[in-house]
Amino acid sequence: MEDAVFGVLDTARLEGAEPTRPAVAGVAAAAADRLLSVALSLRDAATVYHRWSTPIGHDYDRDIAGEHQALVDAVIARDADAASRLLAQHIDRTSASLRAVTHSEIEHAG
């Protein structure tokens, strides 16, 4: 969002004008809408994985709350490397459990 707002400011200045408040507000609102859209899309995808991972993926021996807390802790600490690693591990584990079931189903059907 910040890049979009500064882009409007830079473009206006290059053209020899000062950006109007509505122009900056419009860009900020559009960027906020896009960010909200991405967040809602991620939430929807996470809900599907969450609903499938235990009953379908049979991944019963994990501490999901602990994984989430570790992610929150890394984000609060502004440790992007740790947060990225933890998020990738969290997603990969869920995906792996679902892939294992899918492969098993295919082998039994064939």
trRosetta pair geometry for C-beta under 8 A, 3 or more apart (Angstrom, degrees):
i j d omega theta_ij theta_ji phi_ij phi_ji
1 4 5.7 -55 -155 33 36 111
1 5 6.5 32 152 -16 68 105
1 28 6.3 62 -178 -139 109 63
1 31 3.5 134 -118 137 80 137
1 32 6.3 51 -113 -61 139 61
1 34 7.9 172 -81 58 85 107
1 35 6.3 -36 -51 -37 116 133
2 5 5.9 -57 -150 37 32 109
2 6 6.2 24 157 -11 67 110
3 6 5.9 -60 -144 44 29 105
3 7 6.0 39 153 -29 65 106
4 7 5.5 -51 -148 30 29 117
4 8 6.9 30 154 -18 61 99
4 27 4.9 -170 142 171 104 108
4 28 7.4 165 93 -81 112 41
4 30 7.2 -130 161 81 155 103
4 31 4.6 -176 42 -69 148 130
5 8 6.0 -52 -158 31 33 109
5 9 6.7 30 148 -15 64 106
5 24 5.9 55 -148 -158 90 86
5 27 5.5 155 -92 104 56 122
5 28 5.4 34 -83 -74 114 87
5 31 7.2 -80 -38 4 86 152
6 9 5.3 -52 -148 38 40 115
6 10 6.1 40 154 -20 70 105
7 10 5.8 -54 -143 38 29 109
7 11 6.2 30 158 -19 65 107
7 27 7.5 -163 65 -163 95 151
8 11 5.9 -55 -144 37 28 110
8 12 6.3 27 158 -17 63 108
8 19 5.4 86 141 -123 96 152
8 23 5.7 177 -177 141 134 103
8 24 5.7 175 97 -98 141 63
8 27 4.8 -142 -34 -26 143 161
9 12 6.0 -60 -150 37 27 109
9 13 6.3 22 156 -16 64 110
9 19 5.4 -95 -103 0 52 140
9 24 7.0 40 -63 -100 87 111
10 13 5.8 -60 -148 38 30 109
10 14 6.3 31 155 -21 66 106
11 14 5.8 -55 -149 34 30 111
11 15 6.5 19 156 -10 64 110
11 19 7.8 74 70 -78 81 114
12 15 5.9 -65 -151 43 30 105
12 17 5.1 -84 -174 85 85 83
12 18 6.1 44 143 -175 127 16
12 19 3.8 -165 -9 -62 166 80
12 23 7.3 119 -67 103 136 153
13 16 7.6 54 -177 -70 33 17
13 17 7.6 -118 -86 65 26 43
13 18 7.4 32 -84 -102 70 48
13 19 7.7 -49 -37 -25 72 90
19 23 4.9 -121 -174 79 95 129
19 24 5.4 99 128 -50 129 97
20 23 4.6 97 59 1 82 103
20 24 7.3 -157 92 -2 44 84
21 24 5.9 -58 -149 39 33 107
21 25 6.0 31 155 -18 68 111
22 25 5.5 -57 -140 43 32 112
22 26 5.9 39 158 -27 67 105
23 26 5.7 -52 -147 32 27 114
23 27 6.7 25 155 -15 61 104
24 27 5.9 -55 -152 36 32 108
24 28 6.3 30 152 -17 65 109
25 28 5.6 -56 -146 40 32 112
25 29 6.1 33 155 -21 66 106
26 29 5.8 -53 -145 36 29 110
26 30 6.4 28 156 -18 63 106
27 30 5.8 -55 -148 37 31 111
27 31 6.3 29 154 -17 65 107
28 31 5.8 -56 -147 38 30 110
28 32 6.2 31 153 -21 65 107
29 32 5.6 -54 -146 36 31 112
29 33 6.4 35 153 -21 64 103
30 33 5.6 -50 -149 33 32 113
30 34 6.5 32 151 -19 64 104
31 34 5.6 -52 -150 35 34 112
31 35 6.3 35 151 -19 65 105
32 35 5.6 -52 -147 37 33 113
32 36 6.3 35 153 -19 65 105
33 36 5.7 -54 -148 37 30 112
33 37 6.3 35 151 -22 64 106
34 37 5.5 -53 -150 34 31 115
34 38 6.5 32 152 -18 64 103
35 38 5.8 -53 -149 35 32 110
35 39 6.3 32 153 -18 65 107
36 39 5.6 -55 -146 38 32 112
36 40 6.2 29 156 -17 66 107
37 40 6.0 -56 -146 38 28 108
37 41 6.3 29 155 -20 63 108
38 41 5.7 -57 -148 37 30 113
38 42 6.4 29 154 -17 65 106
39 42 5.8 -55 -149 37 30 111
39 43 6.4 33 152 -21 64 106
40 43 5.5 -51 -147 35 33 115
40 44 6.4 36 154 -21 65 104
41 44 5.8 -52 -149 34 31 111
41 45 6.5 28 154 -15 64 106
42 45 5.8 -56 -147 39 32 109
42 46 6.2 33 154 -20 66 108
43 46 5.7 -57 -147 37 29 112
43 47 6.4 35 153 -25 64 103
44 47 5.7 -50 -151 29 31 114
44 48 6.9 31 152 -17 62 102
45 48 5.8 -53 -155 33 35 111
45 49 6.5 29 152 -13 67 106
46 49 5.8 -57 -147 41 34 109
46 50 5.9 37 154 -24 68 109
47 50 5.7 -54 -144 36 28 114
47 51 6.3 25 158 -17 63 108
48 51 6.0 -60 -149 38 27 107
48 52 6.3 11 159 -7 64 114
49 52 6.0 -69 -145 45 28 102
49 53 5.8 38 162 -43 69 107
49 91 7.8 -35 -166 -135 167 71
49 94 5.0 55 177 154 118 144
49 95 7.7 -41 -133 -66 124 65
49 98 7.6 -96 -137 -35 79 145
50 53 6.1 -43 -135 14 24 114
51 55 7.6 -25 166 27 57 114
52 55 7.0 -90 -148 58 32 85
52 56 4.5 -31 -169 36 77 130
52 57 6.2 79 136 -20 77 100
52 98 6.0 40 129 -101 122 122
53 56 7.2 -21 -66 56 6 85
53 57 4.5 -35 -157 34 45 136
53 59 5.3 -48 167 42 90 123
53 94 4.7 -60 -103 -139 128 95
53 97 5.9 73 -153 77 77 136
53 98 6.8 -72 -103 -52 60 100
54 57 6.6 -16 -54 56 12 89
54 58 7.3 61 -172 -99 39 17
54 59 6.1 -94 -97 58 51 72
54 60 6.4 84 -145 -87 89 62
55 58 7.8 -3 171 -67 14 54
56 98 6.5 36 109 -116 113 82
56 101 5.8 176 158 93 82 176
57 94 6.8 -131 -42 -159 177 58
57 97 3.2 69 -178 130 120 111
57 98 4.8 -57 -86 -66 111 60
57 100 7.3 87 -149 51 78 101
57 101 5.8 -120 -108 -18 48 129
58 97 6.8 -158 57 -172 61 112
58 101 7.1 135 10 -75 100 116
59 62 5.7 1 153 0 100 124
59 93 7.0 123 -154 152 151 96
59 94 7.1 -130 32 -112 164 53
59 97 4.0 -53 -53 -110 121 163
62 67 7.1 3 164 -27 108 130
62 93 6.8 128 -109 148 154 144
63 66 3.5 18 128 23 120 124
63 67 6.3 148 95 -21 70 81
64 67 5.5 -50 -147 34 35 113
64 68 6.4 35 153 -18 66 103
65 68 5.7 -54 -149 37 32 111
65 69 6.3 33 152 -21 65 106
66 69 5.6 -52 -144 36 32 112
66 70 6.4 35 155 -21 64 103
67 70 5.8 -53 -150 33 30 112
67 71 6.6 32 150 -18 62 104
67 86 7.1 167 -166 -180 76 100
67 89 7.8 -141 -143 100 115 102
67 90 5.0 133 169 -105 130 109
68 71 5.6 -55 -154 35 34 114
68 72 6.4 35 150 -19 67 104
68 90 7.9 97 -71 -127 55 148
69 72 5.5 -51 -147 36 35 112
69 73 6.2 38 153 -22 66 105
70 73 5.6 -51 -146 35 31 114
70 74 6.5 31 154 -19 63 105
70 86 5.4 -155 119 -144 109 146
71 74 5.8 -56 -149 35 30 109
71 75 6.4 28 154 -17 65 107
71 83 6.1 82 -153 -139 68 76
71 86 5.0 -168 -86 116 74 130
71 87 6.0 87 -121 -71 120 78
71 90 6.8 -19 -59 -30 129 152
72 75 5.8 -58 -149 38 31 110
72 76 6.2 28 156 -17 67 108
73 76 5.9 -56 -145 39 28 109
73 77 6.2 21 157 -12 64 112
74 77 5.8 -61 -145 44 28 107
74 79 4.7 -90 -160 68 78 104
74 82 4.1 -145 -133 105 125 107
74 83 3.9 175 120 -70 122 75
74 86 5.7 169 0 15 155 142
75 78 7.4 28 177 -78 34 35
75 79 7.9 -89 -62 46 18 68
75 83 5.1 90 -68 -107 68 138
77 82 7.5 3 76 56 125 138
79 82 4.0 14 126 29 120 115
79 83 6.0 143 90 -20 70 89
80 83 5.6 -57 -140 41 30 111
80 84 6.0 33 160 -21 66 108
81 84 5.9 -56 -147 36 26 110
81 85 6.3 24 156 -17 62 109
82 85 5.7 -57 -146 39 30 111
82 86 6.0 27 158 -17 67 110
83 86 5.9 -56 -142 40 27 108
83 87 6.1 26 159 -18 64 109
84 87 5.9 -57 -145 38 26 109
84 88 6.3 26 157 -18 63 109
85 88 5.9 -58 -149 37 27 110
85 89 6.4 26 154 -18 64 107
86 89 5.7 -54 -147 37 31 111
86 90 6.2 34 154 -23 65 108
87 90 5.6 -53 -146 35 31 115
87 91 6.3 24 158 -12 65 107
88 91 6.0 -58 -145 42 28 105
88 92 5.8 29 158 -20 65 113
89 92 5.7 -57 -139 40 26 111
89 93 6.2 29 161 -24 63 105
90 93 6.3 -54 -151 29 23 108
90 94 7.0 16 154 -10 58 107
91 94 6.0 -60 -154 39 33 108
91 95 6.1 29 153 -17 69 112
92 95 5.6 -58 -142 42 30 111
92 96 6.0 34 158 -24 67 107
93 96 5.8 -52 -144 34 28 112
93 97 6.6 26 157 -18 62 104
94 97 6.1 -57 -153 33 30 108
94 98 6.6 21 154 -11 64 109
95 98 5.9 -63 -151 42 31 107
95 99 6.1 32 154 -21 69 108
96 99 5.6 -53 -142 37 31 112
96 100 6.3 37 156 -26 64 103
97 100 5.8 -48 -150 28 31 115
97 101 7.0 30 152 -15 60 102
98 101 5.9 -53 -155 34 36 110
98 102 6.4 36 150 -19 66 107
99 102 5.5 -56 -148 38 35 113
99 103 6.1 33 156 -18 70 105
100 103 6.0 -54 -145 38 28 108
100 104 6.2 30 154 -20 62 110
101 104 5.6 -57 -147 38 30 114
101 105 6.2 32 154 -21 66 106
102 105 5.8 -54 -148 34 29 112
102 106 6.4 28 154 -18 63 106
103 106 5.7 -54 -148 36 32 112
103 107 6.4 32 154 -19 65 106
104 107 5.8 -54 -147 35 30 110
104 108 6.4 23 157 -13 64 109
105 108 6.0 -61 -147 41 28 107
105 109 6.1 25 156 -19 65 112
106 109 5.8 -60 -144 38 28 110
106 110 6.2 22 160 -20 64 112
107 110 6.1 -61 -145 35 26 107
